[in-house]
Amino acid sequence: MLKIAWRNVMRNKRRSILSLMIIAIGVAVLFVMNGYIRGSFD
């Protein structure tokens, strides 16, 4: 199962990298917003 998944990731490198970047940006935005909200209550 992992072999098939890895092969598909390598087959579609651009899509995989784009998806990874979008997820990373989303997580970063969540952390920034969390810090902003916590900071605004202090």
N, CA, C and O atoms as a Tripos MOL2 file, in Angstrom:
@<TRIPOS>MOLECULE
protein
  168   167    42     0     0
PROTEIN
NO_CHARGES

@<TRIPOS>ATOM
      1 N           0.8240   -1.1970    0.0000 N.3       1 MET1
      2 CA          0.0000    0.0000    0.0000 C.3       1 MET1
      3 C           0.8720    1.2660    0.0000 C.2       1 MET1
      4 O           0.6310    2.1930   -0.7730 O.2       1 MET1
      5 N           1.8860    1.2930    0.8750 N.am      2 LEU2
      6 CA          2.7680    2.4600    0.9110 C.3       2 LEU2
      7 C           3.5690    2.6050   -0.3710 C.2       2 LEU2
      8 O           3.8770    3.7170   -0.8020 O.2       2 LEU2
      9 N           3.9010    1.4800   -0.9740 N.am      3 LYS3
     10 CA          4.6590    1.5150   -2.2290 C.3       3 LYS3
     11 C           3.8420    2.1910   -3.3310 C.2       3 LYS3
     12 O           4.3670    2.9930   -4.1030 O.2       3 LYS3
     13 N           2.5660    1.8620   -3.3910 N.am      4 ILE4
     14 CA          1.6830    2.4770   -4.3910 C.3       4 ILE4
     15 C           1.5290    3.9700   -4.1090 C.2       4 ILE4
     16 O           1.5790    4.7880   -5.0270 O.2       4 ILE4
     17 N           1.3410    4.3220   -2.8380 N.am      5 ALA5
     18 CA          1.1850    5.7320   -2.4700 C.3       5 ALA5
     19 C           2.4420    6.5240   -2.8190 C.2       5 ALA5
     20 O           2.3550    7.6160   -3.3810 O.2       5 ALA5
     21 N           3.6140    5.9730   -2.4860 N.am      6 TRP6
     22 CA          4.8740    6.6580   -2.7840 C.3       6 TRP6
     23 C           5.0590    6.8290   -4.2840 C.2       6 TRP6
     24 O           5.5280    7.8710   -4.7410 O.2       6 TRP6
     25 N           4.6950    5.8160   -5.0460 N.am      7 ARG7
     26 CA          4.8240    5.8940   -6.5030 C.3       7 ARG7
     27 C           3.9200    7.0020   -7.0550 C.2       7 ARG7
     28 O           4.3190    7.7340   -7.9600 O.2       7 ARG7
     29 N           2.7140    7.1250   -6.5150 N.am      8 ASN8
     30 CA          1.8080    8.1720   -6.9790 C.3       8 ASN8
     31 C           2.3140    9.5610   -6.5980 C.2       8 ASN8
     32 O           2.1510   10.5130   -7.3620 O.2       8 ASN8
     33 N           2.9280    9.6820   -5.4160 N.am      9 VAL9
     34 CA          3.4980   10.9700   -5.0150 C.3       9 VAL9
     35 C           4.6280   11.3580   -5.9670 C.2       9 VAL9
     36 O           4.7190   12.5090   -6.3940 O.2       9 VAL9
     37 N           5.4770   10.4070   -6.2920 N.am     10 MET10
     38 CA          6.5950   10.6940   -7.1910 C.3      10 MET10
     39 C           6.1270   10.9390   -8.6250 C.2      10 MET10
     40 O           6.7800   11.6640   -9.3750 O.2      10 MET10
     41 N           5.0310   10.3550   -8.9960 N.am     11 ARG11
     42 CA          4.5140   10.5290  -10.3550 C.3      11 ARG11
     43 C           3.9630   11.9440  -10.5400 C.2      11 ARG11
     44 O           4.0800   12.5190  -11.6220 O.2      11 ARG11
     45 N           3.3680   12.4990   -9.4980 N.am     12 ASN12
     46 CA          2.7560   13.8320   -9.5670 C.3      12 ASN12
     47 C           3.4930   14.7790   -8.6210 C.2      12 ASN12
     48 O           2.9180   15.2620   -7.6460 O.2      12 ASN12
     49 N           4.7610   15.0380   -8.9130 N.am     13 LYS13
     50 CA          5.5940   15.8280   -8.0030 C.3      13 LYS13
     51 C           5.0600   17.2390   -7.8120 C.2      13 LYS13
     52 O           5.0020   17.7300   -6.6840 O.2      13 LYS13
     53 N           4.6730   17.8920   -8.8910 N.am     14 ARG14
     54 CA          4.2190   19.2780   -8.7840 C.3      14 ARG14
     55 C           2.9670   19.3750   -7.9180 C.2      14 ARG14
     56 O           2.8610   20.2580   -7.0670 O.2      14 ARG14
     57 N           2.0300   18.4730   -8.1340 N.am     15 ARG15
     58 CA          0.7990   18.4810   -7.3450 C.3      15 ARG15
     59 C           1.0890   18.1710   -5.8830 C.2      15 ARG15
     60 O           0.4880   18.7680   -4.9890 O.2      15 ARG15
     61 N           2.0020   17.2460   -5.6390 N.am     16 SER16
     62 CA          2.3470   16.8790   -4.2680 C.3      16 SER16
     63 C           3.0120   18.0390   -3.5370 C.2      16 SER16
     64 O           2.6800   18.3230   -2.3860 O.2      16 SER16
     65 N           3.9470   18.7060   -4.2010 N.am     17 ILE17
     66 CA          4.6310   19.8450   -3.5840 C.3      17 ILE17
     67 C           3.6530   20.9790   -3.3370 C.2      17 ILE17
     68 O           3.7100   21.6260   -2.2920 O.2      17 ILE17
     69 N           2.7620   21.2280   -4.2790 N.am     18 LEU18
     70 CA          1.7690   22.2870   -4.1170 C.3      18 LEU18
     71 C           0.8450   21.9910   -2.9400 C.2      18 LEU18
     72 O           0.5510   22.8810   -2.1420 O.2      18 LEU18
     73 N           0.3930   20.7600   -2.8300 N.am     19 SER19
     74 CA         -0.4670   20.3780   -1.7080 C.3      19 SER19
     75 C           0.2590   20.5350   -0.3810 C.2      19 SER19
     76 O          -0.3210   21.0190    0.5910 O.2      19 SER19
     77 N           1.5120   20.1340   -0.3340 N.am     20 LEU20
     78 CA          2.3060   20.2560    0.8890 C.3      20 LEU20
     79 C           2.4840   21.7210    1.2790 C.2      20 LEU20
     80 O           2.3930   22.0670    2.4570 O.2      20 LEU20
     81 N           2.7350   22.5790    0.2970 N.am     21 MET21
     82 CA          2.9030   24.0050    0.5880 C.3      21 MET21
     83 C           1.6050   24.6250    1.0810 C.2      21 MET21
     84 O           1.6240   25.4450    1.9980 O.2      21 MET21
     85 N           0.4760   24.2460    0.4870 N.am     22 ILE22
     86 CA         -0.8100   24.7890    0.9150 C.3      22 ILE22
     87 C          -1.1160   24.3750    2.3480 C.2      22 ILE22
     88 O          -1.5970   25.1870    3.1380 O.2      22 ILE22
     89 N          -0.8420   23.1220    2.6880 N.am     23 ILE23
     90 CA         -1.0680   22.6510    4.0520 C.3      23 ILE23
     91 C          -0.1580   23.4000    5.0230 C.2      23 ILE23
     92 O          -0.6060   23.8070    6.0960 O.2      23 ILE23
     93 N           1.1180   23.5880    4.6620 N.am     24 ALA24
     94 CA          2.0620   24.2940    5.5330 C.3      24 ALA24
     95 C           1.6320   25.7440    5.7460 C.2      24 ALA24
     96 O           1.7200   26.2550    6.8620 O.2      24 ALA24
     97 N           1.1740   26.4040    4.6970 N.am     25 ILE25
     98 CA          0.7100   27.7870    4.8230 C.3      25 ILE25
     99 C          -0.5280   27.8480    5.7130 C.2      25 ILE25
    100 O          -0.6530   28.7510    6.5400 O.2      25 ILE25
    101 N          -1.4350   26.8990    5.5490 N.am     26 GLY26
    102 CA         -2.6300   26.8600    6.3840 C.3      26 GLY26
    103 C          -2.3030   26.6760    7.8530 C.2      26 GLY26
    104 O          -2.8950   27.3360    8.7070 O.2      26 GLY26
    105 N          -1.3700   25.7880    8.1590 N.am     27 VAL27
    106 CA         -0.9660   25.5690    9.5530 C.3      27 VAL27
    107 C          -0.2960   26.8250   10.1000 C.2      27 VAL27
    108 O          -0.5370   27.2030   11.2470 O.2      27 VAL27
    109 N           0.5370   27.4740    9.3010 N.am     28 ALA28
    110 CA          1.1990   28.7030    9.7410 C.3      28 ALA28
    111 C           0.1730   29.7950   10.0330 C.2      28 ALA28
    112 O           0.3080   30.5220   11.0170 O.2      28 ALA28
    113 N          -0.8430   29.9160    9.1940 N.am     29 VAL29
    114 CA         -1.8930   30.9110    9.4200 C.3      29 VAL29
    115 C          -2.6380   30.6110   10.7190 C.2      29 VAL29
    116 O          -2.9580   31.5280   11.4760 O.2      29 VAL29
    117 N          -2.9140   29.3350   10.9800 N.am     30 LEU30
    118 CA         -3.5800   28.9760   12.2320 C.3      30 LEU30
    119 C          -2.7430   29.3770   13.4390 C.2      30 LEU30
    120 O          -3.2780   29.9200   14.4060 O.2      30 LEU30
    121 N          -1.4400   29.1190   13.3970 N.am     31 PHE31
    122 CA         -0.5650   29.4980   14.5140 C.3      31 PHE31
    123 C          -0.5230   31.0140   14.6930 C.2      31 PHE31
    124 O          -0.5740   31.5030   15.8210 O.2      31 PHE31
    125 N          -0.4320   31.7530   13.6030 N.am     32 VAL32
    126 CA         -0.3850   33.2130   13.6880 C.3      32 VAL32
    127 C          -1.6900   33.7580   14.2510 C.2      32 VAL32
    128 O          -1.6740   34.6280   15.1210 O.2      32 VAL32
    129 N          -2.8130   33.2570   13.7640 N.am     33 MET33
    130 CA         -4.1060   33.7280   14.2650 C.3      33 MET33
    131 C          -4.2930   33.3690   15.7320 C.2      33 MET33
    132 O          -4.8380   34.1620   16.4990 O.2      33 MET33
    133 N          -3.8470   32.1810   16.1290 N.am     34 ASN34
    134 CA         -3.9380   31.7710   17.5260 C.3      34 ASN34
    135 C          -3.1200   32.7210   18.4010 C.2      34 ASN34
    136 O          -3.5920   33.1480   19.4540 O.2      34 ASN34
    137 N          -1.9270   33.0470   17.9870 N.am     35 GLY35
    138 CA         -1.0940   33.9850   18.7350 C.3      35 GLY35
    139 C          -1.7000   35.3730   18.7820 C.2      35 GLY35
    140 O          -1.6410   36.0440   19.8120 O.2      35 GLY35
    141 N          -2.2820   35.8070   17.6790 N.am     36 TYR36
    142 CA         -2.9160   37.1260   17.6350 C.3      36 TYR36
    143 C          -4.1020   37.1870   18.5850 C.2      36 TYR36
    144 O          -4.2690   38.1690   19.3080 O.2      36 TYR36
    145 N          -4.9230   36.1470   18.5890 N.am     37 ILE37
    146 CA         -6.1000   36.1170   19.4630 C.3      37 ILE37
    147 C          -5.6770   36.0690   20.9250 C.2      37 ILE37
    148 O          -6.2310   36.7910   21.7540 O.2      37 ILE37
    149 N          -4.7050   35.2300   21.2460 N.am     38 ARG38
    150 CA         -4.2200   35.1540   22.6360 C.3      38 ARG38
    151 C          -3.5910   36.4820   23.0610 C.2      38 ARG38
    152 O          -3.7650   36.9130   24.2010 O.2      38 ARG38
    153 N          -2.8730   37.1230   22.1630 N.am     39 GLY39
    154 CA         -2.2300   38.3900   22.4830 C.3      39 GLY39
    155 C          -3.2170   39.5230   22.6610 C.2      39 GLY39
    156 O          -2.9540   40.4550   23.4200 O.2      39 GLY39
    157 N          -4.3410   39.4620   21.9830 N.am     40 SER40
    158 CA         -5.3140   40.5480   22.0770 C.3      40 SER40
    159 C          -6.0730   40.5320   23.3970 C.2      40 SER40
    160 O          -6.6620   41.5450   23.7760 O.2      40 SER40
    161 N          -6.0730   39.4030   24.1070 N.am     41 PHE41
    162 CA         -6.7650   39.3240   25.3940 C.3      41 PHE41
    163 C          -5.8680   39.7000   26.5650 C.2      41 PHE41
    164 O          -6.3440   39.8130   27.6950 O.2      41 PHE41
    165 N          -4.5860   39.8940   26.3160 N.am     42 ASP42
    166 CA         -3.6740   40.2370   27.4210 C.3      42 ASP42
    167 C          -3.5820   41.7220   27.6390 C.2      42 ASP42
    168 O          -2.8590   42.1720   28.5270 O.2      42 ASP42
@<TRIPOS>BOND
     1     1     2 1
     2     2     3 1
     3     3     4 2
     4     3     5 am
     5     5     6 1
     6     6     7 1
     7     7     8 2
     8     7     9 am
     9     9    10 1
    10    10    11 1
    11    11    12 2
    12    11    13 am
    13    13    14 1
    14    14    15 1
    15    15    16 2
    16    15    17 am
    17    17    18 1
    18    18    19 1
    19    19    20 2
    20    19    21 am
    21    21    22 1
    22    22    23 1
    23    23    24 2
    24    23    25 am
    25    25    26 1
    26    26    27 1
    27    27    28 2
    28    27    29 am
    29    29    30 1
    30    30    31 1
    31    31    32 2
    32    31    33 am
    33    33    34 1
    34    34    35 1
    35    35    36 2
    36    35    37 am
    37    37    38 1
    38    38    39 1
    39    39    40 2
    40    39    41 am
    41    41    42 1
    42    42    43 1
    43    43    44 2
    44    43    45 am
    45    45    46 1
    46    46    47 1
    47    47    48 2
    48    47    49 am
    49    49    50 1
    50    50    51 1
    51    51    52 2
    52    51    53 am
    53    53    54 1
    54    54    55 1
    55    55    56 2
    56    55    57 am
    57    57    58 1
    58    58    59 1
    59    59    60 2
    60    59    61 am
    61    61    62 1
    62    62    63 1
    63    63    64 2
    64    63    65 am
    65    65    66 1
    66    66    67 1
    67    67    68 2
    68    67    69 am
    69    69    70 1
    70    70    71 1
    71    71    72 2
    72    71    73 am
    73    73    74 1
    74    74    75 1
    75    75    76 2
    76    75    77 am
    77    77    78 1
    78    78    79 1
    79    79    80 2
    80    79    81 am
    81    81    82 1
    82    82    83 1
    83    83    84 2
    84    83    85 am
    85    85    86 1
    86    86    87 1
    87    87    88 2
    88    87    89 am
    89    89    90 1
    90    90    91 1
    91    91    92 2
    92    91    93 am
    93    93    94 1
    94    94    95 1
    95    95    96 2
    96    95    97 am
    97    97    98 1
    98    98    99 1
    99    99   100 2
   100    99   101 am
   101   101   102 1
   102   102   103 1
   103   103   104 2
   104   103   105 am
   105   105   106 1
   106   106   107 1
   107   107   108 2
   108   107   109 am
   109   109   110 1
   110   110   111 1
   111   111   112 2
   112   111   113 am
   113   113   114 1
   114   114   115 1
   115   115   116 2
   116   115   117 am
   117   117   118 1
   118   118   119 1
   119   119   120 2
   120   119   121 am
   121   121   122 1
   122   122   123 1
   123   123   124 2
   124   123   125 am
   125   125   126 1
   126   126   127 1
   127   127   128 2
   128   127   129 am
   129   129   130 1
   130   130   131 1
   131   131   132 2
   132   131   133 am
   133   133   134 1
   134   134   135 1
   135   135   136 2
   136   135   137 am
   137   137   138 1
   138   138   139 1
   139   139   140 2
   140   139   141 am
   141   141   142 1
   142   142   143 1
   143   143   144 2
   144   143   145 am
   145   145   146 1
   146   146   147 1
   147   147   148 2
   148   147   149 am
   149   149   150 1
   150   150   151 1
   151   151   152 2
   152   151   153 am
   153   153   154 1
   154   154   155 1
   155   155   156 2
   156   155   157 am
   157   157   158 1
   158   158   159 1
   159   159   160 2
   160   159   161 am
   161   161   162 1
   162   162   163 1
   163   163   164 2
   164   163   165 am
   165   165   166 1
   166   166   167 1
   167   167   168 2
@<TRIPOS>SUBSTRUCTURE
     1 MET1         2 RESIDUE 1 A MET
     2 LEU2         6 RESIDUE 1 A LEU
     3 LYS3        10 RESIDUE 1 A LYS
     4 ILE4        14 RESIDUE 1 A ILE
     5 ALA5        18 RESIDUE 1 A ALA
     6 TRP6        22 RESIDUE 1 A TRP
     7 ARG7        26 RESIDUE 1 A ARG
     8 ASN8        30 RESIDUE 1 A ASN
     9 VAL9        34 RESIDUE 1 A VAL
    10 MET10       38 RESIDUE 1 A MET
    11 ARG11       42 RESIDUE 1 A ARG
    12 ASN12       46 RESIDUE 1 A ASN
    13 LYS13       50 RESIDUE 1 A LYS
    14 ARG14       54 RESIDUE 1 A ARG
    15 ARG15       58 RESIDUE 1 A ARG
    16 SER16       62 RESIDUE 1 A SER
    17 ILE17       66 RESIDUE 1 A ILE
    18 LEU18       70 RESIDUE 1 A LEU
    19 SER19       74 RESIDUE 1 A SER
    20 LEU20       78 RESIDUE 1 A LEU
    21 MET21       82 RESIDUE 1 A MET
    22 ILE22       86 RESIDUE 1 A ILE
    23 ILE23       90 RESIDUE 1 A ILE
    24 ALA24       94 RESIDUE 1 A ALA
    25 ILE25       98 RESIDUE 1 A ILE
    26 GLY26      102 RESIDUE 1 A GLY
    27 VAL27      106 RESIDUE 1 A VAL
    28 ALA28      110 RESIDUE 1 A ALA
    29 VAL29      114 RESIDUE 1 A VAL
    30 LEU30      118 RESIDUE 1 A LEU
    31 PHE31      122 RESIDUE 1 A PHE
    32 VAL32      126 RESIDUE 1 A VAL
    33 MET33      130 RESIDUE 1 A MET
    34 ASN34      134 RESIDUE 1 A ASN
    35 GLY35      138 RESIDUE 1 A GLY
    36 TYR36      142 RESIDUE 1 A TYR
    37 ILE37      146 RESIDUE 1 A ILE
    38 ARG38      150 RESIDUE 1 A ARG
    39 GLY39      154 RESIDUE 1 A GLY
    40 SER40      158 RESIDUE 1 A SER
    41 PHE41      162 RESIDUE 1 A PHE
    42 ASP42      166 RESIDUE 1 A ASP
